[in-house]
Amino acid sequence: MSETNPLQINLPRLKASLLELSNIGFNPNDKGIYRSGFTHADMEARRWLMAQAEQEGFFSEMDGAGNVWLGLGELDQPAVVVGSHLDSVPAGGIFDGSLGVMAGFEILRTVKEHNLELKHPLRVLGTAEEEGRFGGMFGVQAVVGGLTPEWILSAHDADGIYLADAMREQGLDPMAALDAAWPKEKMKAYLELHIEQGPVLDTEGIPLGVVEGISGVFKWIVHLKGKADHAGTAPMNMRSDAFMGLADFAHEIQRIIDEDGTDKSRITVGKVELKPGYPHTVPGEAIFTIVGRDMSEQVMEELAEACERTLRAIARRHRLHFEYDQVSWLGPSYCTPSIIDLMEKKAKARGWSYQRMPSGAGHDVQFFADITDAGLIFIPSVNGVSHAPDEWSHWHHVEMGANLLLDCVLEKAC
Amino acid sequence: MSETNPLQINLPRLKASLLELSNIGFNPNDKGIYRSGFTHADMEARRWLMAQAEQEGFFSEMDGAGNVWLGLGELDQPAVVVGSHLDSVPAGGIFDGSLGVMAGFEILRTVKEHNLELKHPLRVLGTAEEEGRFGGMFGVQAVVGGLTPEWILSAHDADGIYLADAMREQGLDPMAALDAAWPKEKMKAYLELHIEQGPVLDTEGIPLGVVEGISGVFKWIVHLKGKADHAGTAPMNMRSDAFMGLADFAHEIQRIIDEDGTDKSRITVGKVELKPGYPHTVPGEAIFTIVGRDMSEQVMEELAEACERTLRAIARRHRLHFEYDQVSWLGPSYCTPSIIDLMEKKAKARGWSYQRMPSGAGHDVQFFADITDAGLIFIPSVNGVSHAPDEWSHWHHVEMGANLLLDCVLEKAC
């Protein structure tokens, strides 16, 4: 195959398979997909995909963690793995996760129908419970050997259903998830295609994103405590208004990013509770979240330090008591530079524009970077929407993404 | 009686009566007073006060609205009325309302024991349901003729209990409240003593407030609508963050007051709801209240106009949809200038410092200014606290307030 006339995936076939998959767990009332991890619909989708693959002569199996593996070629050499997740959030869309798995399946089909000779076997991975019913990233952590028995036994969903019980109900032995770990030396690369789930590519009119990594994230719960006064009798200058402290902080967020962050920094106040929360009462307490992100852990530390310094000053100014609880701190993870280079090279060879970018959301790929060469391709999400029934990506972008993935797979496998 | 050696109320007697009253509806668990309008405790307090007055030879009656009237002297001349409310908020303090009624009773006792000759009869009024169980200001509106049958029949509390049923349960005929209207020509003046319920006098160390009026108040419910994005994938400059719009507005409140308000202006954001309200999601909607106050209706209008202009600009800047609902608009009400002058003159004669000030909270007095000469005296609330068990006012301030009230009553009645 020449660079000037590269192999192409079959878009009508990929589209038909994606749409067929989207019937599983579809709710006609809200048009959403309901395939949360280890629900009947989730398992039905996995069995459907395995049956499809077997029918077409591919290898297929489900590992102990519920991950689906499809394949072509013996594991006498390290495998090139293409994957993403098969589960969905409740009321999700048809592309999130499914796109990457079905693009992998389409690549298997393309390779097979062109009788390409492979130096390395191909494997397609549909991971289990990525979206978070039981905490998320379960299947991929099983593959990279990150699970513990304690983890498996303690995980439960928001309704109090234990992961172990949900797995048993689906005929799976929870402890068998520990056997799903893949020997590091048997993987040559992990490649993933996913929708961006953000507005950047769509807004800027760029069809492809080459992801540099998953930004690190910290979450704080902040408590500002002042004094709840009568909104009529307390003069403005005698108040200790906790909400005004919060508002002053929010006003400083852009300055904090300008001074201590990067263009990849994000600081978000997403949840606010005021007490007592009456229109005619000066808020005595404000409890709110801060979620900060960046691609550099040092920048994350500088942003956190700036948030704390700013809040301390604001608390003094408004006579508030300030405290915060750092609920979580996850450092950034990086895609493998050689894979990033490969993706850029292949996009250029096709003459397609692309953007190097961080991912602000977590993806299966982030766990593979520790054990193999790993990379992630984004295609645009219309209006940046995902995790909703109106999640959409244009089919010509699906085709471009799958073809770029194909080019990279062939480079690594042939 | 000379100005240099004026008559004094009897503080130990006033204190003993106030403390006795505070046993009615007292909850030993939270130390709060529970005498919401037309509860058993509220009615017990009214009957107790009437029995006290009758026992000492004063006139006593309950009108059709549940207001208690105590008196000295025949109504052959317009009466000087001293009043406040006898009901409390749930978990209230011992001074709010009760102070003014019991100070009036103490003045009756003082006048009687000194055998003072009155040109005008004295009446002490303990109003019903001022605090708002059924909307508030019920008793005083009955006295000034402001009730309608529709109002009486439609009023209900937060538990869905109708005012009419609550009154019937206490042996009152709800429609008899319409007969409680006092003939305008039979009132010479209405004078009230109340705790400030705010921090100004306590903070500034001034023992007395001469109230100029009740500030007008408007209440808005504002809706800013942007777009709920993933807090990781949406860059700061591509967001339509409704909370950031609210924070920008809050940041402008002091400027709005500086530019368009007065030192009596108050603008408060007391209640905030973010949607969806998740830490990892950019807030797509912010619904919040604005309560604005001033002593001038024109200033209120300018403040409201400035709030709207500011919000429109902020909405454009953050790409938000902005709308608001003006839930209420009540103009300011003013105490009678001659009564304000009288209170100032009497305070000066005693050598006491005082401050002219607005009231940011509503009081019975505001309804009397339309039918008679009316005025209100404040004493300090420790730390500005009221509507709570730890509401407190120092006894020496109680004594000063009651004596200033006495001086004004005697000036009008003798």
Interface residues (C-beta under 8 A of the other chain):
Chain A: E196 Q197 G198 P199 V200 T203 S215 V217 K219 D229 H230 A231 G232 T233 A234 P235 M236 M238 D241 F243 M244 L246 A247 D248 F249 A250 H251 I253 Q254 I257 D263 S265 R266 I267 T268 V269 G270 K271 V272 L274 G277 Y278 P279 H280 T281 V282 P283 T289 V291 R293 S359 G360 A361 G384 S386 H387
Chain B: E196 Q197 G198 P199 V200 T203 S215 V217 K219 D229 H230 A231 G232 T233 A234 P235 M236 M238 D241 F243 M244 L246 A247 D248 F249 A250 H251 I253 Q254 I257 D263 S265 R266 I267 T268 V269 G270 K271 V272 L274 G277 Y278 P279 H280 T281 V282 P283 T289 V291 R293 S359 G360 A361 G384 S386 H387
